[in-house]
Amino acid sequence: MLLDIRRLCSFADFFVICSAQSSRQITGLCDDLGEALSGPDASLRHREGSSDSGWVLLDFGDLVVHVFSPERRRFYALEELWKAAPTLLRVQ
């Protein structure tokens, strides 16, 4: 899910909220995103959480990516917290 949060906060422009089925998938997804989004125009500024905890945050500046296990995604319910943000992309 891609949310446009530009009108709602000043620390980022977009949130990506996604799920992975296992800690191994969370690690792989985060590693691939870090590699794909590294370069002169984007770089990983901060990483928080761990795949074993079921939640990892990747801060690329204007883009913040949340990778959750299904259980943690339901618990944190960021879609509900940021429901005022326009959804630009939703993949099921």
KEKE-3310 file (N, C-alpha, C; in steps of 0.2 Angstrom, whole numbers, plus 5000, padded with zeros to 4 digits):
npx = (5004:5003:5004:5000:5006:5009:5001:4998:5009:5026:5038:5039:5035:5028:5021:5025:5017:5018:5017:5025:5027:5036:5050:5061:5057:5054:5067:5073:5065:5068:5081:5082:5075:5083:5094:5089:5084:5095:5107:5112:5100:5093:5094:5096:5092:5089:5086:5075:5069:5067:5068:5064:5056:5045:5043:5049:5056:5060:5069:5069:5070:5060:5052:5045:5046:5037:5038:5029:5025:5011:5003:5009:5006:4992:4991:4997:4990:4992:4986:4973:4977:4982:4972:4967:4975:4978:4976:4988:4991:4986:4989:4984)
npy = (4994:5011:5027:5044:5056:5069:5081:5079:5078:5083:5076:5066:5061:5050:5035:5018:5003:4987:4969:4953:4936:4929:4930:4928:4932:4945:4950:4948:4956:4969:4970:4970:4981:4991:4990:4992:5005:5013:5025:5040:5049:5044:5036:5025:5031:5028:5013:5003:4992:4974:4959:4948:4953:4956:4968:4981:4996:5007:5021:5032:5046:5056:5045:5033:5016:5003:4987:4973:4958:4948:4948:4959:4969:4970:4973:4986:4993:5004:5008:5012:5022:5032:5035:5047:5050:5050:5035:5029:5017:5001:4984:4968)
npz = (5000:4996:5002:5002:5011:5012:5014:5027:5036:5041:5040:5030:5013:5008:5013:5013:5016:5020:5019:5025:5025:5033:5045:5037:5024:5027:5030:5017:5009:5014:5012:4998:4995:5001:4993:4980:4981:4983:4979:4970:4971:4981:4997:5011:5026:5039:5049:5057:5070:5068:5059:5066:5076:5069:5062:5052:5049:5036:5032:5020:5019:5011:5008:5018:5023:5029:5034:5038:5048:5046:5058:5066:5057:5058:5072:5073:5064:5054:5042:5047:5056:5048:5039:5033:5023:5006:4996:4985:4979:4980:4983:4984)
capx = (5000:5007:5000:5002:5005:5012:4997:4997:5015:5031:5044:5040:5030:5025:5022:5024:5015:5018:5018:5029:5024:5040:5056:5066:5054:5055:5074:5074:5062:5071:5088:5081:5073:5089:5098:5085:5083:5101:5110:5113:5094:5089:5098:5093:5094:5088:5083:5073:5066:5070:5063:5062:5051:5039:5042:5055:5055:5066:5068:5073:5069:5054:5049:5046:5043:5035:5037:5026:5022:5003:5001:5011:5002:4985:4991:4999:4985:4994:4981:4968:4980:4984:4966:4966:4980:4975:4980:4990:4992:4984:4990:4981)
capy = (5000:5017:5032:5051:5059:5076:5086:5077:5078:5086:5072:5062:5063:5044:5029:5011:4998:4980:4963:4948:4930:4926:4934:4928:4936:4952:4952:4948:4962:4975:4970:4971:4988:4995:4990:4995:5012:5016:5029:5047:5052:5040:5032:5023:5036:5025:5007:5002:4986:4968:4954:4944:4957:4956:4975:4984:5003:5009:5028:5035:5053:5057:5039:5028:5010:4999:4980:4970:4952:4950:4949:4965:4974:4971:4976:4993:4996:5010:5010:5016:5028:5037:5034:5053:5050:5047:5029:5029:5011:4996:4978:4963)
capz = (5000:4995:5005:5001:5017:5011:5017:5034:5041:5037:5040:5024:5008:5006:5017:5010:5021:5016:5024:5023:5029:5038:5046:5032:5019:5029:5029:5010:5006:5017:5009:4991:4995:5002:4987:4974:4982:4985:4974:4971:4973:4987:5001:5017:5031:5046:5049:5064:5071:5066:5056:5071:5079:5064:5060:5051:5046:5032:5031:5014:5018:5009:5008:5024:5021:5035:5032:5044:5048:5046:5065:5068:5053:5061:5078:5073:5060:5051:5037:5050:5059:5042:5035:5030:5018:5000:4994:4978:4976:4985:4980:4989)
cpx = (5005:5002:5003:5001:5008:5008:4996:5003:5021:5038:5045:5034:5025:5026:5021:5022:5014:5019:5022:5027:5029:5046:5061:5064:5055:5062:5076:5071:5066:5078:5087:5079:5079:5093:5095:5085:5089:5104:5110:5106:5091:5095:5095:5096:5094:5085:5081:5069:5070:5065:5060:5056:5044:5038:5048:5053:5061:5064:5072:5072:5062:5049:5050:5042:5043:5034:5035:5025:5015:5001:5002:5007:4995:4985:4992:4993:4986:4989:4975:4971:4981:4978:4965:4970:4977:4980:4981:4990:4990:4985:4988:4985)
cpy = (5006:5023:5039:5054:5066:5081:5084:5078:5081:5082:5067:5064:5056:5039:5023:5007:4992:4975:4957:4942:4927:4931:4934:4932:4944:4955:4953:4955:4968:4976:4972:4979:4993:4995:4993:5003:5016:5019:5036:5051:5049:5036:5030:5027:5032:5018:5006:4996:4980:4963:4950:4947:4957:4963:4978:4991:5005:5016:5030:5042:5054:5051:5035:5022:5006:4992:4976:4962:4953:4951:4956:4971:4975:4974:4983:4997:5003:5013:5014:5022:5034:5036:5041:5054:5047:5040:5029:5023:5006:4989:4973:4956)
cpz = (5000:4997:5004:5007:5017:5015:5025:5039:5037:5037:5034:5019:5007:5011:5012:5016:5018:5021:5020:5027:5034:5039:5040:5026:5021:5028:5021:5007:5008:5013:5002:4991:4996:4996:4981:4975:4985:4979:4975:4974:4979:4991:5008:5023:5038:5045:5056:5064:5068:5063:5061:5075:5075:5062:5058:5047:5042:5030:5026:5013:5017:5008:5014:5022:5028:5032:5039:5043:5048:5053:5067:5064:5056:5068:5078:5069:5057:5046:5041:5053:5054:5037:5031:5024:5012:4998:4987:4975:4982:4981:4986:4987)
residu = (MET:LEU:LEU:ASP:ILE:ARG:ARG:LEU:CYS:SER:PHE:ALA:ASP:PHE:PHE:VAL:ILE:CYS:SER:ALA:GLN:SER:SER:ARG:GLN:ILE:THR:GLY:LEU:CYS:ASP:ASP:LEU:GLY:GLU:ALA:LEU:SER:GLY:PRO:ASP:ALA:SER:LEU:ARG:HIS:ARG:GLU:GLY:SER:SER:ASP:SER:GLY:TRP:VAL:LEU:LEU:ASP:PHE:GLY:ASP:LEU:VAL:VAL:HIS:VAL:PHE:SER:PRO:GLU:ARG:ARG:ARG:PHE:TYR:ALA:LEU:GLU:GLU:LEU:TRP:LYS:ALA:ALA:PRO:THR:LEU:LEU:ARG:VAL:GLN)
# end
